[in-house]
Amino acid sequence: MTHSKLFLSLLLAGTIGSAGAQSLKDAKAALTAEQYDKAKGILQNLVEKKAKDGENYFYLGKIHLINDKVDSAAYVFNQGLTNAPKEQLNNVGLGIVDLMNGNQSAAESKFSTAVAGLGKKDYLPLLYIGEAYIDAPKPDYTKAIEYLTQAKAKNEKDPSILVALGDAYAGMGESSQAFVNYRDAEYMDPNLLAPKIGQAVISRRAQAYDVVIEQLTALTQEHPDYAPLYRELAETYYLSSLKAPEEQYREINQKGVENYKKYLSLTGDNSVEAKTRYADFLVYSGNYEELKTVAEELANAPGVDAKVYRYLGYIAYNQDKDYAKATEYMNTLFSKVQPERLIPRDYLYAGLANLSAGDEAKGMDLLKQAMEKQTEEDNLETEIAETAFAKYQDGDVENAVKIFRLPASMPESDYYYDANYYLGLGQYSKGSKIVSPAEGEEVTPELGQQKLQEGKPILDEAVKAFGIVVATDKEDVKKKYLINSLYYKGLSELALDGVMYDPEKAQGLFVDSFTKLLEAVKSIESDDANLNSYITDANNYLGYFYYLKGDNAKAKTYFQETIKVDPENEFAGQFVDQL
């Protein structure tokens, strides 16, 4: 047996004989219903029994593409050309492979070959090229419409051309043109569900998720056994959850998972490939608990895609908190999977894992790449911020600070001010502990210089971060963070001033922050339970500074302000009596 025949026999192994229906028409019907494992079985049988029928190879190759097995698809398309050189659909298939691999010029060359000698009514290559440009990693809707228009000119009675045109116009954001094509497809074949789904999904691009969910749910009531409806619902619920209030996020997101499970049950597909696609959905929707169950099952499956390292890496990071293992899995993913098959979220978790495992430089570089590569639907910015917040709340402040640095360096980020505030808090907490004398240490200027040398870069970063928040003119940010930021900025500057070690040499680095804090208290409403203690501390530190500088009258004024808020304040009371 030749190597090529051996490889083809391996591709065909396992499902031949299990398929009931054996015609290409049945295979296409299974493809439309997204029963990919069933269609694969039929097509493998057809390829084995009708080796000279090139069309069978094309549809089998398409299933490999759906399963993200690009190399297997290319092999099958080449086998199709070898066995049926005149069937141009396999040239189309190889062009699609090139598109998936990011090679636009090679794809165009193969597409040109495929359509060069088409007969008067031979339109399928044009249709599938149009669909390929819609589904490409970087869609080209203009080219798609160009090919689909040619297909329509050859055959005005195939509604799938109109559906594809609707998809292309929807991708371009031309909703009215999309609607017209979907409507015309529906008139042509009232039993066809694809145009009905297309019309519902138009609103998804406008983020009118409630409308889409209502329309798709109505369709499921009319056609409860049509699996693709539930996949579309799953994806819509996921996107809707990203825009939902925090308290509703998990509930809506879970509905996405439930609908995807319903989709799988209706397709009847329990293959490794189906579970891999489910795992991909769980990755995008952030359902890591469910992903852990699926990933552990896939890890032991024979012939599983190398993408399993993605799932294992995400789980090691999110669920197990095993950052070294997460780094190992992500490194394996990057080494085994072609770059064009990596997704922005891979760079995100490779970055987070490296950061948490101690390689900050590599981690930050990967996180920056994740942000550069993300699309609107990825929403990685939110995931980065939420990861940092979660680590901060769990007490892992050091790793939280590392992650906060990314959005804190991006003024365009929605989390710019939040990140800077928490970056400042984390670094103030760390820096103040470094510069404070340990129990039993003799407090001397020399000790202060030694500790300040170590703590200064950390406290400087805190001051810079708080300074960004303090400088904003955004009212919502000021209401949320201004008073606290001024307070902790002042405390950071107080530590930098070395007041506790050598008070006579204090420069008053903190004076501006505490003065502005007292002014802000008068103009900004705050329900912070610590507000009185902020006022007390600010007045006491300012009073003490002016006392050190010999301005007793000004010092006394600040201490008296403390007494108004806290009559029992011992520190201020002693100074008022003395002055």
N, C-alpha and C positions, 0 to 999 in steps of 0.2 A: 504493500500500500504506500503510495507517495505521501510526502509530508502534507501536501495540500488536502488530499482526500482524508488523511487521518484527522486533520484539524476540523474539516467540515463534518466528519462523522462525530467528533466530540461535541460540536455545536448542536448537532441534531439529537444527541443521545438524551434519553430520559423521558421524552414526551411522545415519541412516535408510537402510535398504537393506542394512546390514551385519548386522542381527539375523536369525537363522534363524527361531526360533519367534516367533509373533506374537500369542499369546493372553495375556490378563491372568493366567491361571493359570500360564503359563510365567514371566511377569514376577515373580509372587509367589514361585515356586520359586527363581528366581535371587536374589531379595532374601533369602530364608531362607538360602541358601548364601553370602550376602555377595558375590555376583558382581554388584556394583553397576553396573559399566559395561555388562554384558550386559543387566541389567534396564532400565537407562536407555535403551538402544537400542530395546528392545521397546516400552517405554512411549512414547517419542517417536514411534515409528511409529504406535502405537495412537491417540495424541492427534491426529496428523495425519489419520488415516483415519477416526476415529470421534470427531469433535469434540464431539458431543453426549453422549458417555459421561463423566460427571463423575468417576467412580471412577478412571479412568485418570490424570486430572490429580492426584488426591490422591497416588497412589503415586509419580508422577514428582516431585511436590513433596517427598515424603519423602526421595527420593534426594538432592535438592539440600540438604536439611537434613543428611543424613549427610555430605555433602561440605562442610558448613559454609558453604553459599552461601544465606544466609537471605533475602536480597533476591530472588534467583531463585526460591526456594521460594514466597515471598509472591506473586510475579507469577503463577506457575503456578496457585496455589490460586485467585487472583482470576479467572484465565481460566476455571478450572473452574466457578466460581460464575456467571460471565457466560454460559457455554455450557450449563450444566446447573443452573439455580437451585435445583432441588429436591434436589440431591445434597448432603446436609449434611456429608459427610466433608471437603469443602473449607473449611467453617467451622471444623471441627476443626483442619484444617491451619493456618489463619490464627491460631487460638488457640495452637497450638504455636509459631508464629513469635513471638507476643507473649511466651510463656514464655521463649523463647530470648533475647528482648530485655529480659527482666526486668520486663515489664509484666503483673503477676499479675491485676490487676483487669480489664484488657482481655481477657486470656485467658479468665477466668471468664465474662465476658459472651458471648464467642463460643461457648464450650462450652455455655452455657445455651441459646443459640439453636439449636445443633446438635442438642440432645437434646429440645427442647421438643415436637416433634410426632412422635416416633418411633413406628413401628408396633409391634405386639405382639412380633414376632420380630426387629425391627431392632436389633441389638446392637453392630455394628461401631463406630459413633461412640463408644459407651461404652468399648469395649475400647481404642480408640486414645487416648482422653482419659486413661484409666488409665495406659497405657504412657507417655504424654507427661509425666505427673507423676512417674513413676519416672526418666525420662531427663532431666528438666529440670536446668538449672544448679544450682538449689536444689530438690532433690527434695522432694515432699510425699507421703510414703507413705500417710498417712491418707486424703488425697483420692483417691489412686490406688486404694486398697482400696474406697472408697465407690463409685467408678464401676465398678470391675471386678466388684464384688458384684452391681451392677445388671445388668451384662452377663451374668453367670452365671445370673441369674434368668430372663433371656430365652432363653439357650441353654446348656444343661448338657452339650452334646455337643462343644463346641469346646475341645480341649485347650490351645489358645493362651491362653485366658482363665486356666486354671489355672497355666500357666507364668508369666504376668504376675503373678498373685497370689503365686506363689512368690517372684518377684523383689521384689515390694513388701514381703512379710514379711521376706525376707532383708535388705532395706535397713533395715528397722526393727530388725534384730537379733533377730527372733523366729524362730530357726532351726527349731524344731520345727514351727511352722505352715508355714514355707516348705517344709520337707521333705514334709509331708503333701500340699501342693498339687502339688509336683513328682512325687511318687509317684503321685497320682491321675491326673495328666496322662499319665504313662508307662503306667499301666494302660489308659487310654483309647486310646492309640495307641503300642504298643510300638516302632514304627519311628521315633518322633519323638526326635531327639537333644537338643533344647533342655532337657527336664526332667532328662536325665542330666547334662548340663553344669551345669545349675543346682544339682543335688545336690552335685556335686564342688566347685563354687565357693563353696558355703556356708562351707566351712572356711577360705576365703581371708580372710574378714573376721576370723576368729580368729587369723590369721597362721600357720595350720598349713599352710605352703606345701608341705612335703614330701608331706603327704597329698594335697593338691590335684594336685600334679605327678604323683604316682603314679596317681591316678584318671584324670586327663586323658590321660596316656600310654597307659594301658590302653585308653581309648576310641579313641585314634588307631590302635591295633593292630587294633581291630575295624572301624574306619571310616577307613582311611588317606587317603581322598580328600575328607574333609569339612573344608573350609577353616577354619570358625570354631573348631574344636578347637585349631588351631595358634595362632590369635590369642589365645585364652584362655591357652594355655601360655606364649606370649610375655609376656603381661602378668603372669602368675604368677611366671615366672622373674625379671622385672624387680623386682617387689615383694620377692621372696625375696632378691635381691642386696642390697637396702637393709639387711637384717637379718643378712647373712652376715659372717663375720670378714673383715678387710681383705684378707687374702691370697687369699680365695676370691671376692671381690666381682666382679672383672673376668670370671672364668671363667663364673660363673653369669649375669651380665649378658649376656655374649656368647651364651649359649644362648637368651636372649630374642630377640636379633636374628636368630639362625638360624631360630627358629620363626616369626618374623614374615615372613621371606623365603619360608619354606615356605608360609605362608598366602597370600602374594601370588601365588606360582607356581600354587597350586591354584585360586585365583579366576580366574587368567588375565587379570587386570586390569592393563594397562600404562598406564592413563590418567594424566593429570596429577593428577587428584583422588586416585587410589590412591597415587601417589608422595607427594602432600601428606600423606595420612594416615600413611604410613610415616615421613615426616619428623617428624610430630607425635610418633609413638612414640619416635623417636630422641631427640627433645628431652626427653621425660619420662624416658627411661632413661639420658640423659647420654652417649650414644654420638656424640660430636662428630666423631670422625674419619670415621665412616660418613656422618654428617649432611653433612659438607663435600661429599662426592661427590654426594649427592642434591640438596643446595641449589644447587650449581653447575649441575646439569642443569635444575632447575626454574627457575632465574633466567632462562633463555633460552626458556622454554616460553611460547607465546602464550596469553594469557588466564589466566595463573597467578594464584592468590589473593595478595592483599597480604601474607598471612602469610609469603611468601617472605622478606620483610625481617627477620622473626624469625630465620629460619634463618641468613641472611647475617650478621645482627648477632651471633648466638651464635658463629658460626665466626670472624668477625673478632676477637672477644674471646678465645675459647679456643684457636683453632688458629694464627691469624696474629698475635696480640698487637698488632693495629692498633687501639688504643683510640679514636682519633679517628674511624676508619671505623665501628667498632662503635657509637659514639655516634650517628653520622649515620644508620646503618641503623635503630637503635632509635627515634630521633626520627621517622623516616619511618613506621615501623610504628605508632607511637602516633598519628600524624596521619592515617593512611589506614584504620585499623581501628577499628570502633566499640568503645567502652570495655568493653562486656559480652563482647566476643570476645577481649579481652586475658586472659592467664593470669598467675598470680602470678610465674612464672618470667620473664615479660617485664619485670616491675618489678625483679626481681633483676638481670638482665643490663643493663638500662638504668642501674640504680644503679651496678653494678660498672664499667661503661664510663665513666660520668660521673666516678666517683671517680678512675679511672686516667687519665682525660684532663685532670684538674685541677679539675673543678667538685665540690668535696667536699660543699658544702651540698646541691646538687641530688642528688648521688649518695646521700648518707645518707638524704635524704627518700624517695627511691625504694626504697631497701633496707628502710626501716621499713614502707613500704606493702606491699612483698613479704611481709614477715613477718606483717603484719596479714591479708593476703588468702590466705595459704597454707592448704591443707588437710592432713590427716594424710598423704595420699599424696604430697604435693609434696616434703616433707622438705628444704625450702630451707635450714633451719638447718645441716644437715650440709654442704650444697653451699657455703654461705658460709664456714664454717670451713675446709673442705678447700681452697677457693680461696686463702684467706689463708695457710694452711700451705704450699701449693705456691709462692706468691709469696715467702714467707719463705725457703724452701729454695733458690729460684732466685736469691736475692740481691736481690730487689726488696722490700727491707724497708720502704721508705717507703709503698708501696701496700698491703703486707701490714698495716702498722699501721693504716691507714685502715679496712681491712675488719674487722680484729680489734676495732675500737672498738664495732661493733654488738653482737656476742655478749658483749663485755666489759661492756656496759651492761645486760645482761639476766640478773639472778640466777636466773631460771627456766630459762635455757638449759643444755643438757647440756655446752656448751663454755664456760661462764662462767669457770671457773678456768683452763682452757687458754688462752683468749683473753687473760685478764688477764696471765698469765705471759708470753706472747709479746709482748703490747703493752708490758709493762714492759721486756723485753729489747731490743725495737726502739728504744724511747725512751731507755733507758740508753745504748745504743750511739751513738745520734745526739747525745744531750746531752753525753756524756763527751768526744766529739771536739770539740764546740764550746768547752767550757770548758778543754780542755787547751792549753798553750802550743804554738805552732807552732815548728818547728825554727829556732833562731837568735833567737827572741824573748826579750827580757829579762824574767825572771819578777819582777814587782813587784805590790804590792797593788792599784795602779791598773789594771793589765792584768787582774788577777783580777776586779775589780768590773765591768769592761767586758764580759768574757767571760761572767761569771755572769749578767749582766742578760739576755743573749741566750739562754743555755742553761737558765735556771731554769724556765720553763714546761714545757719538755720533760722535764727531770729530775723536776720535781714530779709530772708525769703518770706517770712510771716508778715513783716512790715510792708513789703512790696505788694503782697496779695491783698491784704486789708486796704492798702492805699488805692488799689483798683476799684474796690467796692465803694470806698468812701468818696471817690471822685465822680461817681455816676450821677446823672441828672434824672435817671429813671425813677419815677415816684414809687412804683411797686417794689423795686429793689431797696430803695431808701427806707420804706416802711418795714421791710422784712429784715434788713441787715445793718442799716447805718449805725444805730446806737451800739449794737454789739460789736461791730467792726471797729468803731472808734475806741471802745473800751479795750478790746484785746490788742489793737494796734498800740494804744497807750501803754498797756502792760508789757508788750514786747519791747517798746522803746525804753521803758523804765528799766527792764533787765539789761538792755544794751548800754544804758547810762551808768551802770555800776553803782547805783545809789546805795545798795546794801553793803558794799565793800569800802567805798571811798566817797561818802556823801559830799564832802567839801568840794570835790572836783566835778560834781554833777553839772551837765551842760543844759539840762532841761529838754532833752529830746522828746519827752512825753507831753510837754506843756500844751502844744498845739492840739494834740488828739483829745486830751481831757477837757480842754477849754471848749472845743467844738462839740464834744459829747454833751456838756452842760447846756450848750445853745440848742442842740438838736432835741434834747428832752422837752424843751419849751414849745417846739414846733411840730414834733412828730408824735402821733398817738402810738402808744405801745402798751401791750398787755403782758409784757415780760415780768415774771414774778421776781426777777433779780434787779429790776430797775432801781429800786431804792439803794441797793448795795452798790450799783454802778455809780449812782450820784454821790453816795458817801465816799467811795474810794476816790473818785475823781477830785472831789473837794479836798480830801485829806492829802492826796499826793501833791496837788497844786499848793495847798497851804504849807506843806512841809518844804517844797522847793523854795517858795518865797521866804520862808523862815531861814533856810540855809543861806539865801542871798542877802539877808538882812532887811528885807522889806516886811517888817513886823505887822504894819497896818493891813497890808494886802493879805498876809498870811492869816491874820485873825479873821478877816472877812470870810475866807474860805472855810475855816474851821467852824465859824458860826453857822454857815450854811449847812454844814454836816449836822450840827446839833438840831437844826430845824427838822431834818428828816429823821434823825436818830438821836433823840435826847440822851440816851444812855451810852453813846459812843465814847469809850474810855480814852482813845487816842486823841480825838478832837477836844474832849473836855479838859485833858491835861494841858494842852497847848493854849486853850482859851484862858485858863487860870493863870498860866505862866506869863502869857503876853499881856 
